[in-house]
Amino acid sequence: MTDPLPVMDGPRHTELRRVLMKAFSPRAPASVVDSIANASRALVTEAVERGRCDVARDIAAQLPLRAICDLLDVPPADRQQLLTRTSKALGAESAEELAADSWVSRGEILFYFAELAARRRREPGDDIVSLLTQCRVGGQNLTDEEVVLNCYSLILGGDETTRLALVGAVAALLENPEQWRTYQAGGIATETAVEEVLRWTTPTLHAGRTATVGIDLHGRTVRAGDVVTLWNAAANRDGSAFDEPDRFLLSRSPNPHLTLAFGPHFCLGAFLARAEIGAVLCDLRDLVGEMRPTAPPRRVYSNFLSGIDSLAIALTPVR
């Protein structure tokens, strides 16, 4: 089998997920969480000192990439090119650019991790790529294809989605100044605000699954073998699950969003995503007095991801 974890099911999924949870447990990479906090503070401080920034490029593009690359132990010299490739793999600025670049970028990411995995098989370290090359699932080592595809899934999931959530958080604060002022004044807990950012932005629009049994659902029949699309974006605006679902409310609680999926496929890096969003929100609150857009935001062109890939703003320091 060569399926990566997100599209794998059954005992093999359970066993591989258990292996990877050793690296993604909230207790395991404490140094990564510390690095996130330090990097966020430095990035926001630099932006405030300059008085302007592109949130997507100067803050959001840097933080998630650093965290997932730390866990994969990607050499620092390779990280910027990986950011460029992951951005082009799933989205672009136009249909023409997406068609031209996406498949090339995906291939380049796969080739990169094939080479990195080969090195880690020979000289394993204390990182997720080494863990994948050395672990045994079902009594056997993962194949080269399985290692590479899981690295591919981790870098895209750990980088792109959180990046878009971070940019979307700032855009939502600009569009909802009363929420920004309440949060600045300490009227909303950061942990609660993070969950609303995740619900509101929903960077991954949908996921595909194959029905294993037939079922009648809301007046429709799903047959065994049917491919079903699960729309996270629709679920997160479901009026039967959320009061005023089309309002951005940082104090929303409870907040049963599905941005991080659910059940056996709940996001492995959920605590990392929350740590990154929480760090940036805290730093904006502590360091920024006012924010205002200086150019119209530019949205990513994709039928899988949702978000903004350019958000130019001016900032003034907190008094």
C-alpha positions, -999 to 999 in steps of 0.1 A, spaced: 0 0 0 12 35 -8 -15 57 6 -5 85 30 -21 87 65 -49 111 56 -65 88 31 -57 55 49 -82 36 70 -84 5 92 -58 -12 114 -29 1 92 -40 37 97 -44 32 134 -9 17 138 9 43 116 -10 71 134 1 57 167 37 58 155 35 94 143 17 105 175 50 100 193 64 130 174 32 150 174 22 145 210 18 179 228 44 168 253 70 157 227 84 188 209 84 214 237 114 230 220 93 234 188 66 252 207 92 275 223 106 281 189 72 291 176 67 316 204 101 332 199 98 333 162 63 348 163 74 376 187 104 384 165 83 385 133 56 407 147 82 430 164 100 434 130 67 442 113 58 468 139 92 484 137 89 487 99 54 501 103 40 479 75 42 443 62 25 417 40 11 394 66 11 364 42 48 368 33 64 384 64 46 365 92 23 337 81 47 322 55 75 319 81 60 305 112 43 272 101 71 264 78 96 267 106 76 244 129 70 216 105 105 218 91 119 216 126 100 184 132 111 169 98 146 183 104 147 199 69 180 218 65 176 256 69 190 261 34 162 241 18 133 257 36 125 287 15 124 266 -17 100 242 0 77 271 9 77 282 -27 69 247 -39 41 240 -13 25 273 -21 24 264 -58 14 228 -53 -22 235 -41 -30 270 -52 -19 300 -73 -29 335 -83 -47 323 -115 -60 293 -134 -31 295 -159 -5 296 -132 -21 267 -113 -22 246 -144 14 254 -153 30 251 -118 10 228 -96 21 194 -109 57 204 -114 58 217 -77 42 185 -64 68 164 -83 96 185 -69 84 181 -34 82 143 -38 117 142 -53 131 163 -25 117 140 2 128 109 -17 164 122 -15 160 132 22 144 99 32 172 80 15 198 99 36 178 93 68 176 56 61 214 55 60 218 80 89 187 83 110 182 111 134 157 124 159 130 136 135 99 125 117 115 115 84 139 92 103 109 79 124 91 70 91 121 53 76 128 32 107 94 23 120 75 -10 114 38 -11 107 21 -45 104 55 -61 111 72 -44 81 91 -13 73 73 14 53 82 14 16 101 43 1 68 54 -15 50 54 18 77 74 35 78 100 7 40 104 5 36 108 42 63 135 42 45 152 13 13 151 33 29 164 64 46 194 48 15 205 29 -8 200 59 16 216 84 25 246 62 -2 257 39 -33 253 61 -19 272 91 -4 299 69 -38 306 54 -55 305 88 -30 331 101 -36 355 72 -73 350 75 -72 358 112 -57 392 105 -81 399 77 -110 390 99 -97 413 127 -95 441 101 -130 435 90 -144 432 125 -127 460 145 -150 456 175 -137 420 179 -101 433 176 -107 459 203 -124 435 227 -95 410 223 -69 438 227 -86 448 260 -83 413 274 -120 405 271 -115 372 252 -92 343 260 -67 335 233 -76 298 234 -112 307 226 -102 332 199 -80 305 182 -109 282 178 -130 309 161 -101 317 138 -100 280 128 -137 278 122 -139 311 103 -110 305 80 -114 268 73 -84 266 50 -91 231 38 -124 233 20 -132 196 16 -121 160 19 -130 130 -1 -139 96 13 -153 63 -1 -184 48 16 -178 13 28 -215 6 35 -247 19 22 -266 45 42 -296 68 40 -286 104 50 -309 134 50 -331 119 24 -303 108 1 -289 73 -4 -252 68 -3 -242 34 -17 -212 13 -7 -184 24 -30 -197 59 -36 -171 87 -34 -184 113 -10 -171 148 -6 -171 162 30 -174 200 29 -156 213 60 -165 249 50 -202 241 49 -201 222 82 -184 252 99 -213 275 88 -240 251 97 -268 270 114 -279 239 133 -245 237 150 -236 274 154 -255 304 165 -250 332 140 -226 311 119 -219 340 95 -205 362 122 -169 363 133 -171 360 171 -139 354 190 -157 346 222 -178 318 206 -180 288 229 -187 260 225 -171 258 190 -175 223 175 -158 232 142 -144 206 118 -114 225 106 -91 200 122 -113 170 111 -128 145 135 -123 110 149 -95 88 136 -85 115 111 -83 143 136 -53 165 126 -20 152 139 -6 187 142 -36 203 158 -17 215 188 10 230 166 -16 249 145 -32 262 177 2 272 191 11 291 160 -22 310 157 -23 317 195 13 330 194 5 355 166 -27 366 182 -10 373 215 18 392 199 -6 413 179 -25 421 211 7 429 230 26 449 204 2 464 179 -20 494 186 -37 497 153 -38 479 119 -52 490 86 -50 475 51 -29 493 25 -40 473 -5 -68 450 -14 -62 414 -3 -54 388 -30 -71 354 -26 -54 321 -35 -68 304 -66 -77 269 -56 -106 245 -54 -91 228 -23 -77 256 -2 -94 288 9 -77 319 20 -56 350 12 -20 348 -2 -13 386 1 -25 410 28 -6 443 30 -12 463 62 2 492 81 8 489 119 14 513 147 29 501 180 8 498 211 10 528 234 
